[in-house]
Amino acid sequence: MSNPRPGPDEFDEEELIRSEFDSIVSGLSLDESAPTTYLDELDARQDTHRFIPPNPPRQSPRAMWRAIKRAVNRWFNRGYHEDDGATL
């Protein structure tokens, strides 16, 4: 059986919900004269904080081979060899 008339607790809850909704809506501005919207501001913020990958200069095959050789020599001539997790 459903009760057609709300009890005192149900009325208080409904009134509380309405008052919360009214307080939220009263803070909103429907003024559309602003040049930007909130979404425009979000898009602009994302553009300024995005990652820009580095663009290293191109190397000739000879320069790349020299860089590889230097890296391998540095790796072999490092001080401590054990427990580094790498093996050749």
Phi and psi in degrees as GROMACS dihedral restraints (atoms count N, CA, C in turn):
[ dihedral_restraints ]
;  ai    aj    ak    al  type     phi  dphi    fc
    3     4     5     6     1  -102.1    20    10
    4     5     6     7     1   144.8    20    10
    6     7     8     9     1   -89.4    20    10
    7     8     9    10     1   117.8    20    10
    9    10    11    12     1   -67.1    20    10
   10    11    12    13     1   -28.3    20    10
   12    13    14    15     1  -103.6    20    10
   13    14    15    16     1   131.5    20    10
   15    16    17    18     1   -68.9    20    10
   16    17    18    19     1   145.8    20    10
   18    19    20    21     1   -78.1    20    10
   19    20    21    22     1   176.4    20    10
   21    22    23    24     1   -65.1    20    10
   22    23    24    25     1   -33.4    20    10
   24    25    26    27     1   -69.2    20    10
   25    26    27    28     1   -41.6    20    10
   27    28    29    30     1   -65.3    20    10
   28    29    30    31     1   -38.3    20    10
   30    31    32    33     1   -66.1    20    10
   31    32    33    34     1   -41.6    20    10
   33    34    35    36     1   -63.7    20    10
   34    35    36    37     1   -39.9    20    10
   36    37    38    39     1   -65.2    20    10
   37    38    39    40     1   -44.4    20    10
   39    40    41    42     1   -64.4    20    10
   40    41    42    43     1   -40.7    20    10
   42    43    44    45     1   -65.1    20    10
   43    44    45    46     1   -38.3    20    10
   45    46    47    48     1   -64.9    20    10
   46    47    48    49     1   -43.1    20    10
   48    49    50    51     1   -62.5    20    10
   49    50    51    52     1   -45.0    20    10
   51    52    53    54     1   -62.7    20    10
   52    53    54    55     1   -41.4    20    10
   54    55    56    57     1   -68.0    20    10
   55    56    57    58     1   -37.3    20    10
   57    58    59    60     1   -63.4    20    10
   58    59    60    61     1   -44.4    20    10
   60    61    62    63     1   -62.6    20    10
   61    62    63    64     1   -44.2    20    10
   63    64    65    66     1   -61.6    20    10
   64    65    66    67     1   -38.7    20    10
   66    67    68    69     1   -69.3    20    10
   67    68    69    70     1   -34.9    20    10
   69    70    71    72     1   -69.0    20    10
   70    71    72    73     1   -46.4    20    10
   72    73    74    75     1   -67.0    20    10
   73    74    75    76     1   -33.4    20    10
   75    76    77    78     1   -67.4    20    10
   76    77    78    79     1   -23.5    20    10
   78    79    80    81     1   -83.1    20    10
   79    80    81    82     1   -10.3    20    10
   81    82    83    84     1   -81.9    20    10
   82    83    84    85     1   144.9    20    10
   84    85    86    87     1  -112.1    20    10
   85    86    87    88     1   130.5    20    10
   87    88    89    90     1   -98.2    20    10
   88    89    90    91     1    16.4    20    10
   90    91    92    93     1   -74.9    20    10
   91    92    93    94     1   115.7    20    10
   93    94    95    96     1  -101.4    20    10
   94    95    96    97     1    18.2    20    10
   96    97    98    99     1   -84.7    20    10
   97    98    99   100     1    -5.1    20    10
   99   100   101   102     1   -68.8    20    10
  100   101   102   103     1   141.6    20    10
  102   103   104   105     1   -70.3    20    10
  103   104   105   106     1   -23.5    20    10
  105   106   107   108     1  -127.0    20    10
  106   107   108   109     1   158.6    20    10
  108   109   110   111     1  -107.8    20    10
  109   110   111   112     1   173.4    20    10
  111   112   113   114     1   -61.6    20    10
  112   113   114   115     1   -38.1    20    10
  114   115   116   117     1   -66.7    20    10
  115   116   117   118     1   -37.0    20    10
  117   118   119   120     1   -62.2    20    10
  118   119   120   121     1   -40.6    20    10
  120   121   122   123     1   -65.2    20    10
  121   122   123   124     1   -38.9    20    10
  123   124   125   126     1   -64.7    20    10
  124   125   126   127     1   -42.2    20    10
  126   127   128   129     1   -62.8    20    10
  127   128   129   130     1   -41.1    20    10
  129   130   131   132     1   -65.7    20    10
  130   131   132   133     1   -39.0    20    10
  132   133   134   135     1   -66.1    20    10
  133   134   135   136     1   -38.8    20    10
  135   136   137   138     1   -67.4    20    10
  136   137   138   139     1   -36.1    20    10
  138   139   140   141     1   -66.5    20    10
  139   140   141   142     1   -34.3    20    10
  141   142   143   144     1   -78.3    20    10
  142   143   144   145     1   -23.0    20    10
  144   145   146   147     1  -107.5    20    10
  145   146   147   148     1    16.8    20    10
  147   148   149   150     1   -84.6    20    10
  148   149   150   151     1   159.3    20    10
  150   151   152   153     1   -80.0    20    10
  151   152   153   154     1   131.2    20    10
  153   154   155   156     1  -111.8    20    10
  154   155   156   157     1   111.0    20    10
  156   157   158   159     1   -67.4    20    10
  157   158   159   160     1   147.9    20    10
  159   160   161   162     1   -69.5    20    10
  160   161   162   163     1   151.4    20    10
  162   163   164   165     1  -122.0    20    10
  163   164   165   166     1    85.7    20    10
  165   166   167   168     1   -68.6    20    10
  166   167   168   169     1   152.7    20    10
  168   169   170   171     1   -68.4    20    10
  169   170   171   172     1   152.1    20    10
  171   172   173   174     1   -71.2    20    10
  172   173   174   175     1   145.7    20    10
  174   175   176   177     1  -115.6    20    10
  175   176   177   178     1   149.9    20    10
  177   178   179   180     1   -75.5    20    10
  178   179   180   181     1   160.2    20    10
  180   181   182   183     1   -57.6    20    10
  181   182   183   184     1   -35.8    20    10
  183   184   185   186     1   -66.5    20    10
  184   185   186   187     1   -44.2    20    10
  186   187   188   189     1   -66.3    20    10
  187   188   189   190     1   -36.4    20    10
  189   190   191   192     1   -65.9    20    10
  190   191   192   193     1   -42.5    20    10
  192   193   194   195     1   -61.4    20    10
  193   194   195   196     1   -41.2    20    10
  195   196   197   198     1   -63.9    20    10
  196   197   198   199     1   -40.0    20    10
  198   199   200   201     1   -65.5    20    10
  199   200   201   202     1   -39.5    20    10
  201   202   203   204     1   -65.0    20    10
  202   203   204   205     1   -43.6    20    10
  204   205   206   207     1   -61.2    20    10
  205   206   207   208     1   -44.0    20    10
  207   208   209   210     1   -62.0    20    10
  208   209   210   211     1   -41.6    20    10
  210   211   212   213     1   -65.2    20    10
  211   212   213   214     1   -42.9    20    10
  213   214   215   216     1   -65.7    20    10
  214   215   216   217     1   -42.3    20    10
  216   217   218   219     1   -62.1    20    10
  217   218   219   220     1   -42.0    20    10
  219   220   221   222     1   -62.9    20    10
  220   221   222   223     1   -38.4    20    10
  222   223   224   225     1   -67.5    20    10
  223   224   225   226     1   -43.8    20    10
  225   226   227   228     1   -70.0    20    10
  226   227   228   229     1   -29.8    20    10
  228   229   230   231     1   -97.8    20    10
  229   230   231   232     1    16.4    20    10
  231   232   233   234     1   -73.5    20    10
  232   233   234   235     1   168.5    20    10
  234   235   236   237     1   -73.4    20    10
  235   236   237   238     1   -63.7    20    10
  237   238   239   240     1  -101.4    20    10
  238   239   240   241     1   124.5    20    10
  240   241   242   243     1  -102.2    20    10
  241   242   243   244     1   -21.2    20    10
  243   244   245   246     1   -84.4    20    10
  244   245   246   247     1   150.0    20    10
  246   247   248   249     1    59.7    20    10
  247   248   249   250     1    30.6    20    10
  249   250   251   252     1   -92.6    20    10
  250   251   252   253     1    -8.1    20    10
  252   253   254   255     1    84.3    20    10
  253   254   255   256     1     2.2    20    10
  255   256   257   258     1  -123.5    20    10
  256   257   258   259     1   138.7    20    10
  258   259   260   261     1  -137.6    20    10
  259   260   261   262     1   149.6    20    10
